[in-house]
């Protein structure tokens, strides 16, 4: 992975994401990147911000939105993704300010997506590394993305991961087997709060076989 972040840069991004959300929920205004933003965070990168509610010791998804491709400076994309994950995820009602006391913030910085090339679609599972790769399924104008940590959380193998990514795109689960469907993989550098407003740590993913 050519692009890397230090622990300090990861902590900066997660705290910035939380501040962006809470400021927006208070004032409906989008904060600007801080003057002390590390230089590396001005590079263009894909990024997703995930919000999880902590209930009875377990996590429950509360919002997840981001930029799949490196089209914007990372610091700006993180601010926008954080706010959108809180108030614009169509799967959930907008987050309230009070809820932020029970939500942990996670930031996933993405490597540029790489098209997986195969001679037969049945070969795709061989090229998917559970615990390492995130996937994008693309067919016509439909596109679905799932982060690398998702199949670990749900216990999916490569084929189920591909099927679920098709469903995320609004496609039948076996669309990855149809010629003309494009499958991309990417990796992620992940940092998250250990508790609401708590310590921020790097999440280490390992390949599952």
Backbone torsions as a table, in degrees:
resi	resn	phi	psi	omega
1	UNK	NA	111.2	-173.3
2	UNK	-67.2	-43.3	-178.6
3	UNK	-86.9	132.9	179.3
4	UNK	-138.3	157.5	177.6
5	UNK	-123.0	143.8	172.0
6	UNK	-77.2	164.6	176.6
7	UNK	-59.7	-37.8	-179.2
8	UNK	-64.2	-40.2	179.0
9	UNK	-67.7	-37.3	177.2
10	UNK	-65.8	-43.0	177.0
11	UNK	-60.8	-42.5	179.0
12	UNK	-56.9	-46.3	-176.9
13	UNK	-65.0	-43.4	-178.1
14	UNK	-66.3	-44.6	179.2
15	UNK	-65.4	-36.5	177.0
16	UNK	-65.1	-40.9	179.4
17	UNK	-61.3	-45.1	178.3
18	UNK	-62.7	-44.9	-178.6
19	UNK	-62.5	-39.4	179.4
20	UNK	-61.3	-43.4	180.0
21	UNK	-65.1	-50.4	-174.3
22	UNK	-66.9	-35.8	177.7
23	UNK	-67.3	-40.1	179.3
24	UNK	-65.6	-40.9	-179.5
25	UNK	-67.3	-26.1	178.1
26	UNK	-83.0	-42.3	-168.3
27	UNK	-121.2	-9.7	-173.1
28	UNK	61.2	25.9	177.6
29	UNK	-115.8	145.6	179.2
30	UNK	-92.7	124.5	-179.4
31	UNK	-69.6	157.2	174.7
32	UNK	-92.4	155.8	175.1
33	UNK	-57.0	134.5	-178.7
34	UNK	-63.7	155.2	179.4
35	UNK	-63.8	-27.4	-178.5
36	UNK	-93.0	20.5	177.3
37	UNK	-60.8	126.4	177.7
38	UNK	-57.3	143.5	-174.9
39	UNK	-56.4	-37.6	-177.2
40	UNK	-61.5	-28.1	-176.2
41	UNK	-76.7	-2.0	173.4
42	UNK	-89.7	-6.7	175.0
43	UNK	-68.4	150.5	178.9
44	UNK	-77.5	127.0	-178.9
45	UNK	-148.9	150.9	167.8
46	UNK	-75.3	148.9	-179.2
47	UNK	-156.9	145.0	173.0
48	UNK	-126.9	141.7	173.7
49	UNK	-113.2	125.9	-179.5
50	UNK	-114.4	134.8	176.3
51	UNK	-113.0	128.8	177.8
52	UNK	-124.7	129.4	173.4
53	UNK	-80.5	133.1	177.0
54	UNK	-94.3	113.0	-179.8
55	UNK	-131.2	123.0	176.3
56	UNK	52.9	37.9	175.7
57	UNK	82.9	-0.8	179.4
58	UNK	-121.6	159.1	-179.6
59	UNK	-93.6	144.4	173.8
60	UNK	-135.0	125.5	-177.2
61	UNK	-57.2	134.5	179.8
62	UNK	-123.1	-11.8	178.1
63	UNK	169.7	145.5	177.5
64	UNK	-160.1	115.0	180.0
65	UNK	-145.5	150.9	178.0
66	UNK	-172.8	-166.5	-178.6
67	UNK	-111.5	111.4	-179.6
68	UNK	-67.3	-30.2	-172.8
69	UNK	-115.8	155.1	-179.1
70	UNK	-78.1	72.5	-176.7
71	UNK	-102.2	-16.2	-175.7
72	UNK	-134.8	155.5	173.1
73	UNK	-55.1	136.9	-174.2
74	UNK	-53.6	-44.7	-176.6
75	UNK	-63.2	-39.3	179.4
76	UNK	-72.2	-41.4	179.4
77	UNK	-64.7	-35.4	179.7
78	UNK	-66.7	-42.7	178.2
79	UNK	-61.4	-47.5	-178.1
80	UNK	-65.8	-42.3	-179.6
81	UNK	-65.4	-38.2	179.8
82	UNK	-61.4	-48.8	-179.6
83	UNK	-64.1	-44.1	-178.8
84	UNK	-63.9	-37.8	179.5
85	UNK	-64.5	-28.4	-179.3
86	UNK	-82.5	-35.9	-171.1
87	UNK	-123.8	-9.4	-174.0
88	UNK	-121.8	4.9	177.0
89	UNK	-72.4	115.4	-174.3
90	UNK	-65.2	-12.8	-179.3
91	UNK	-80.5	-13.8	-172.7
92	UNK	-137.4	154.4	170.0
93	UNK	-69.2	158.6	179.4
94	UNK	-57.8	142.9	175.8
95	UNK	-68.5	144.4	174.9
96	UNK	-100.6	160.6	-179.1
97	UNK	-60.6	-39.6	179.2
98	UNK	-62.0	-34.3	-179.4
99	UNK	-63.3	-26.7	-176.6
100	UNK	-62.8	-16.8	175.4
101	UNK	-70.8	-15.0	-176.0
102	UNK	-122.0	14.4	-176.3
103	UNK	-116.5	137.0	171.6
104	UNK	-103.0	142.1	-176.0
105	UNK	-103.7	134.9	179.3
106	UNK	-129.3	135.0	178.3
107	UNK	-120.3	127.2	177.9
108	UNK	-117.0	115.6	177.5
109	UNK	-94.2	127.3	-169.8
110	UNK	-101.6	145.2	168.1
111	UNK	-78.3	158.1	178.5
112	UNK	-58.7	134.9	-180.0
113	UNK	-61.2	141.1	-179.0
114	UNK	-117.3	124.6	178.2
115	UNK	-67.4	127.6	176.4
116	UNK	-85.6	120.9	-177.5
117	UNK	-103.3	124.6	178.1
118	UNK	-136.0	157.3	176.4
119	UNK	-87.7	-21.5	179.7
120	UNK	-140.3	127.7	-178.2
121	UNK	-54.8	-25.1	179.8
122	UNK	-65.7	-12.0	179.6
123	UNK	-82.8	-12.9	-174.6
124	UNK	-53.4	-45.3	-178.1
125	UNK	-56.8	-28.2	179.8
126	UNK	-68.2	-20.4	-175.4
127	UNK	-103.8	6.3	-179.5
128	UNK	-107.2	119.0	-179.2
129	UNK	-100.4	102.9	179.2
130	UNK	-62.7	130.5	-178.1
131	UNK	94.4	-11.0	179.8
132	UNK	-120.9	-43.6	-172.3
133	UNK	-101.6	139.1	161.7
134	UNK	-95.7	162.2	-176.6
135	UNK	-128.7	147.4	169.0
136	UNK	-125.1	125.7	173.0
137	UNK	-105.4	131.8	-176.7
138	UNK	-134.1	125.8	174.6
139	UNK	-145.6	122.4	-174.7
140	UNK	55.8	-126.3	-178.6
141	UNK	-95.2	0.3	-179.3
142	UNK	-90.5	140.9	-179.1
143	UNK	-147.1	135.4	177.1
144	UNK	-131.0	137.4	-178.9
145	UNK	-126.8	136.5	172.0
146	UNK	-131.2	134.6	-177.1
147	UNK	-74.3	159.5	-176.7
148	UNK	-59.2	-29.2	-176.5
149	UNK	-76.3	-16.6	-174.3
150	UNK	-65.4	-49.1	-179.2
151	UNK	-64.8	-27.4	177.0
152	UNK	-66.7	-45.4	-177.9
153	UNK	-62.5	-32.5	-175.7
154	UNK	-101.6	-4.5	179.2
155	UNK	71.6	32.9	-178.5
156	UNK	-86.4	147.8	166.8
157	UNK	-89.5	179.7	-177.4
158	UNK	-57.6	-42.9	-177.4
159	UNK	-66.8	-43.5	179.0
160	UNK	-65.1	-37.2	177.3
161	UNK	-60.1	-45.6	177.9
162	UNK	-62.4	-42.7	179.5
163	UNK	-62.9	-44.8	-178.2
164	UNK	-67.1	-32.2	177.2
165	UNK	-68.3	-35.7	174.9
166	UNK	-63.9	-43.8	179.0
167	UNK	-61.5	-40.2	178.4
168	UNK	-59.2	-32.0	179.5
169	UNK	-81.7	-2.0	-177.2
170	UNK	79.8	25.1	-178.3
171	UNK	-113.8	159.8	173.1
172	UNK	-58.4	148.2	-173.7
173	UNK	-61.5	-23.9	-178.0
174	UNK	-95.5	15.0	-177.4
175	UNK	-61.9	-26.3	179.9
176	UNK	-64.8	-17.4	179.1
177	UNK	-87.7	-5.6	-176.2
178	UNK	-94.2	132.2	178.9
179	UNK	-56.7	142.1	-179.8
180	UNK	96.9	-14.2	175.1
181	UNK	-79.1	131.6	-179.4
182	UNK	-101.3	134.5	178.2
183	UNK	-119.4	125.7	177.3
184	UNK	-116.6	151.5	173.7
185	UNK	-125.0	155.8	178.0
186	UNK	-152.6	167.5	174.7
187	UNK	-117.5	170.5	-176.7
188	UNK	-140.1	143.0	169.8
189	UNK	-101.4	118.2	-167.4
190	UNK	-118.9	132.5	172.7
191	UNK	-130.3	142.5	179.9
192	UNK	-148.9	158.7	173.4
193	UNK	-75.1	139.9	176.5
194	UNK	-78.9	-20.5	176.2
195	UNK	-156.8	162.8	179.9
196	UNK	-53.8	119.8	-177.1
197	UNK	63.9	16.4	-177.4
198	UNK	-89.5	-164.1	-179.5
199	UNK	-60.3	142.2	177.1
200	UNK	-101.6	129.0	-177.6
201	UNK	-129.0	156.0	173.2
202	UNK	-78.1	134.7	177.3
203	UNK	-96.0	119.1	-179.4
204	UNK	-97.3	119.4	176.9
205	UNK	-98.8	144.0	177.8
206	UNK	-126.8	145.0	-179.0
207	UNK	-63.9	132.8	178.1
208	UNK	-104.7	129.9	-179.5
209	UNK	-113.2	NA	NA
